[in-house]
Amino acid sequence: MAQYIMLQGTSSHVGKSIITTALCRIFLQDGKKVVPFKAQNMALNSYVTADGREMGRAQVAQAEAAGLLPMVAMNPVLLKPTGNACSQVIIDGRSVGNMSARDYHKGYSLKAFDAVKRALAELDKAYDTLVIEGAGSPAEINLKDHDIVNMRVAKYLGAPVLLVADIDRGGSLAALVGTLELLDPDERDLVKGLVINKFRGDVSLFTPAIDFLEKKTGKPVLGVVPYVDDLGIDEEDSVSLDDQEQRPAADKVSIAVVQVPKISNFTDFDSLAREDDVALYYARHPSDLAGADAVILPGSKNTTEDLLFLRENGWPQALYDFMAQKKPVIGICGGYQMMGEAVCDPERTESDIGRVEGLHLLGVTTTFVSRKLTSQVTADCRELPFLGETLSIPDLSGYEIHMGRTESGGDDVYPFIVTGRAGQPCQSPAGAARKDGLAWGTYIHGLFDNDEFRRQFLNGLRKQKGWDALPVTRHYRQEKEAKYDRLARIVRQSLDMKRLRQIMEEGIQ
């Protein structure tokens, strides 16, 4: 039987995902067959596995850190908020429909726990170490009876728990003490250690607080993890966008990503943001486009509502004015759909809105269908017109995850061709562009993770500014591996790993 360790937090966004990622890499380095697990994820960032199933993005990063290919057993239940206290429910990588929060928590969640148990049984057979992540806080009294991601998992496995608090946001000591106080006695017994995360300054000055916590709670503090700048690891959800600086830079290529309310898969742009000559920022208002060299419309979990948001808040005219300056607008997935003539939903698969007028930047029209396309793909970019240049880059990799069927129209050209889907050869258009290249979009997520395409795209923007082209010097996927190693080194130095291993060996006895 595998050994377990579970990371739970005093709240969301305290760093559970990042510490889980670090422990996956540490145990991999130590020769363990380690696998990450999160029973239920609520996130708009998702990923498509090799077998065409959908899972949370945070577990993808953890799988990479563990040296594994992502698979849905690592995240058997995924909730994708669609608005109005409603989420799309995905079990074992497949959508089972939309449910209200009440219907899910009061009726369905305990049924979903069957998928959790199946996934755990599968992982327990194949791996010797499970690093398990909780969600939010285990002390949410209103949710505890129907919880399937925190203490229910710990009790089911007999997994020892580390409770993580974020000191950078303040109140971490009260959060730890309060969380433990709100737990039932048997739940409190499962907590075998405390972790302070995101600490800034001289840790030796924190010793009195550690002594207080250990005396007050009877739980050991296993470590104080420093605040780590420039993590370079995928974030779980859009709450992390609140930390982004919102400004262009005159000495860099400035790219504005429109932060629509239901933004999804914003990790598509991490590789761009990591380039030294790029200032990528998130634009919340049309005025934020001032100083940008390109605008990207991102993916959306609710394309029709986000399109309405854009139309009602002055974005169409702002985008037309932007393009009048000979600056490009790019759309990815939902953003690509919004750029067309209209988005139609006759079956009401996404919302109660049957049709929304598009932005009229491209001649395509999208109609939603009930079946979602989820697949890893290979693709070619064939003669994409872009700022006076023509981009042609073969053998791109990425993935598709959308419900719309987009039909061509107008004078557009179609430079993005999927050449392989789920390992099967094909020739399928997956994007469109205006002939002048000032507007183009594609369904391919992960497009900018392809080093050659990313650099040619940026060099087009550099040329527009009168700057010289740069060669490919960054290899995004290799750099991610180095980031995992760096994170593991910091966390290994910060935690009492000997005590942690002892806790795992002893279990909850």
FENMO-V197166 format. One record per residue. N is the residue number from 1. RES is the residue in one small letter. BURIAL is I if it has 24 or more other C-alpha atoms within 12 Angstrom, else O. D_LAST is the distance of its C-alpha to the last C-alpha in whole Angstrom. Layout:
N	RES	BURIAL	D_LAST
N	RES	BURIAL	D_LAST
This chain:
1	m	O	16
2	a	I	16
3	q	I	13
4	y	I	13
5	i	I	14
6	m	I	15
7	l	I	18
8	q	I	19
9	g	I	22
10	t	I	24
11	s	I	26
12	s	I	28
13	h	I	30
14	v	I	27
15	g	I	27
16	k	I	24
17	s	I	26
18	i	I	27
19	i	I	24
20	t	I	23
21	t	I	26
22	a	I	26
23	l	I	22
24	c	I	24
25	r	I	27
26	i	I	24
27	f	I	22
28	l	I	26
29	q	O	27
30	d	O	25
31	g	O	25
32	k	O	23
33	k	I	23
34	v	I	22
35	v	I	23
36	p	I	23
37	f	I	22
38	k	I	23
39	a	I	23
40	q	I	26
41	n	I	29
42	m	I	32
43	a	I	34
44	l	I	38
45	n	I	37
46	s	I	37
47	y	I	37
48	v	I	39
49	t	I	37
50	a	I	39
51	d	I	39
52	g	I	40
53	r	I	37
54	e	I	36
55	m	I	33
56	g	I	32
57	r	I	33
58	a	I	30
59	q	I	28
60	v	I	32
61	a	I	31
62	q	I	28
63	a	I	29
64	e	I	32
65	a	I	29
66	a	I	27
67	g	I	31
68	l	O	31
69	l	O	33
70	p	I	32
71	m	I	31
72	v	I	30
73	a	I	27
74	m	I	26
75	n	I	27
76	p	I	28
77	v	I	29
78	l	I	32
79	l	I	33
80	k	I	37
81	p	I	38
82	t	I	42
83	g	I	43
84	n	O	44
85	a	O	40
86	c	I	40
87	s	I	38
88	q	I	39
89	v	I	36
90	i	I	35
91	i	I	33
92	d	I	32
93	g	I	35
94	r	I	37
95	s	I	39
96	v	O	38
97	g	I	41
98	n	I	41
99	m	I	39
100	s	O	39
101	a	I	36
102	r	O	36
103	d	O	37
104	y	I	34
105	h	I	31
106	k	O	32
107	g	O	33
108	y	I	32
109	s	I	29
110	l	I	27
111	k	O	29
112	a	I	28
113	f	I	25
114	d	O	26
115	a	I	27
116	v	I	24
117	k	I	22
118	r	O	25
119	a	I	24
120	l	I	21
121	a	O	21
122	e	O	24
123	l	I	22
124	d	I	19
125	k	O	22
126	a	O	24
127	y	I	22
128	d	I	19
129	t	I	18
130	l	I	18
131	v	I	18
132	i	I	18
133	e	I	21
134	g	I	21
135	a	I	24
136	g	I	26
137	s	I	23
138	p	I	21
139	a	I	22
140	e	I	26
141	i	O	26
142	n	O	29
143	l	I	27
144	k	I	23
145	d	O	24
146	h	I	26
147	d	I	23
148	i	I	22
149	v	I	21
150	n	I	19
151	m	I	16
152	r	I	17
153	v	I	16
154	a	I	13
155	k	I	12
156	y	O	14
157	l	I	12
158	g	I	9
159	a	I	10
160	p	I	9
161	v	I	12
162	l	I	15
163	l	I	18
164	v	I	21
165	a	I	24
166	d	I	28
167	i	I	30
168	d	O	33
169	r	O	34
170	g	O	33
171	g	O	31
172	s	I	28
173	l	I	26
174	a	O	27
175	a	I	26
176	l	I	22
177	v	I	22
178	g	I	24
179	t	I	22
180	l	I	19
181	e	O	21
182	l	O	22
183	l	I	18
184	d	O	17
185	p	O	15
186	d	O	12
187	e	I	13
188	r	I	13
189	d	I	9
190	l	I	9
191	v	I	11
192	k	I	10
193	g	I	14
194	l	I	18
195	v	I	20
196	i	I	24
197	n	I	26
198	k	I	30
199	f	I	31
200	r	O	35
201	g	O	36
202	d	O	35
203	v	O	31
204	s	O	32
205	l	O	34
206	f	O	30
207	t	O	29
208	p	O	29
209	a	I	28
210	i	I	24
211	d	O	24
212	f	O	25
213	l	I	22
214	e	O	20
215	k	O	21
216	k	O	22
217	t	I	18
218	g	O	16
219	k	I	15
220	p	I	16
221	v	I	19
222	l	I	18
223	g	I	22
224	v	I	25
225	v	I	27
226	p	I	31
227	y	I	33
228	v	I	34
229	d	O	38
230	d	O	39
231	l	I	36
232	g	I	38
233	i	I	35
234	d	I	35
235	e	I	34
236	e	I	33
237	d	I	35
238	s	I	38
239	v	O	37
240	s	O	37
241	l	I	41
242	d	O	41
243	d	O	41
244	q	O	44
245	e	O	47
246	q	I	50
247	r	I	53
248	p	I	55
249	a	O	56
250	a	O	60
251	d	O	59
252	k	I	57
253	v	I	57
254	s	I	55
255	i	I	54
256	a	I	53
257	v	I	50
258	v	I	51
259	q	I	48
260	v	I	48
261	p	I	46
262	k	I	44
263	i	I	44
264	s	I	42
265	n	I	41
266	f	I	42
267	t	I	41
268	d	I	44
269	f	I	45
270	d	I	43
271	s	I	45
272	l	I	48
273	a	I	46
274	r	I	45
275	e	I	49
276	d	O	51
277	d	I	54
278	v	I	52
279	a	I	51
280	l	I	50
281	y	I	49
282	y	I	48
283	a	I	51
284	r	I	51
285	h	I	55
286	p	I	58
287	s	O	59
288	d	I	56
289	l	I	58
290	a	I	60
291	g	I	60
292	a	I	58
293	d	I	59
294	a	I	58
295	v	I	56
296	i	I	53
297	l	I	52
298	p	I	48
299	g	I	47
300	s	I	46
301	k	I	44
302	n	I	47
303	t	I	50
304	t	I	52
305	e	I	51
306	d	I	51
307	l	I	54
308	l	I	55
309	f	I	54
310	l	I	56
311	r	I	59
312	e	O	59
313	n	O	58
314	g	O	61
315	w	I	59
316	p	I	62
317	q	O	64
318	a	I	62
319	l	I	61
320	y	I	65
321	d	O	66
322	f	I	64
323	m	I	65
324	a	O	68
325	q	O	68
326	k	I	67
327	k	I	63
328	p	I	61
329	v	I	59
330	i	I	56
331	g	I	54
332	i	I	50
333	c	I	49
334	g	I	50
335	g	I	52
336	y	I	54
337	q	I	55
338	m	I	55
339	m	I	58
340	g	I	60
341	e	I	63
342	a	I	60
343	v	I	57
344	c	I	57
345	d	I	55
346	p	O	57
347	e	O	54
348	r	O	52
349	t	I	49
350	e	I	48
351	s	I	49
352	d	O	52
353	i	O	55
354	g	O	57
355	r	I	59
356	v	I	59
357	e	I	61
358	g	I	60
359	l	I	61
360	h	I	64
361	l	I	63
362	l	I	63
363	g	I	65
364	v	I	62
365	t	I	61
366	t	I	57
367	t	I	56
368	f	I	53
369	v	O	52
370	s	O	49
371	r	O	47
372	k	I	45
373	l	I	46
374	t	I	43
375	s	I	44
376	q	I	44
377	v	I	47
378	t	I	50
379	a	I	53
380	d	I	56
381	c	I	57
382	r	I	61
383	e	I	64
384	l	I	62
385	p	I	65
386	f	I	63
387	l	I	65
388	g	O	68
389	e	O	66
390	t	O	65
391	l	I	61
392	s	O	61
393	i	I	57
394	p	O	56
395	d	O	53
396	l	I	51
397	s	I	47
398	g	I	45
399	y	I	44
400	e	I	46
401	i	I	44
402	h	I	47
403	m	I	48
404	g	I	52
405	r	I	55
406	t	I	57
407	e	I	61
408	s	I	63
409	g	O	66
410	g	O	69
411	d	O	70
412	d	I	66
413	v	I	65
414	y	I	62
415	p	I	61
416	f	I	57
417	i	I	57
418	v	I	54
419	t	I	54
420	g	I	51
421	r	I	49
422	a	I	45
423	g	O	47
424	q	O	50
425	p	O	53
426	c	O	55
427	q	O	58
428	s	I	57
429	p	I	58
430	a	I	55
431	g	I	57
432	a	I	60
433	a	I	62
434	r	I	65
435	k	I	68
436	d	I	68
437	g	I	64
438	l	I	64
439	a	I	61
440	w	I	59
441	g	I	56
442	t	I	53
443	y	I	51
444	i	I	49
445	h	I	46
446	g	I	45
447	l	I	49
448	f	I	48
449	d	I	46
450	n	I	48
451	d	I	50
452	e	I	53
453	f	I	54
454	r	I	52
455	r	I	55
456	q	I	58
457	f	I	57
458	l	I	56
459	n	I	60
460	g	I	61
461	l	I	60
462	r	I	61
463	k	O	65
464	q	O	65
465	k	O	65
466	g	O	67
467	w	O	65
468	d	O	64
469	a	O	62
470	l	O	59
471	p	O	57
472	v	O	54
473	t	O	52
474	r	O	48
475	h	O	46
476	y	I	44
477	r	O	41
478	q	O	41
479	e	O	41
480	k	I	38
481	e	I	36
482	a	O	37
483	k	I	35
484	y	I	32
485	d	I	32
486	r	I	33
487	l	I	30
488	a	I	28
489	r	I	30
490	i	I	30
491	v	I	26
492	r	I	25
493	q	O	27
494	s	I	25
495	l	I	22
496	d	O	20
497	m	I	19
498	k	O	18
499	r	O	15
500	l	I	14
501	r	I	14
502	q	O	12
503	i	I	9
504	m	I	10
505	e	O	10
506	e	O	6
507	g	I	6
508	i	I	4
509	q	O	0
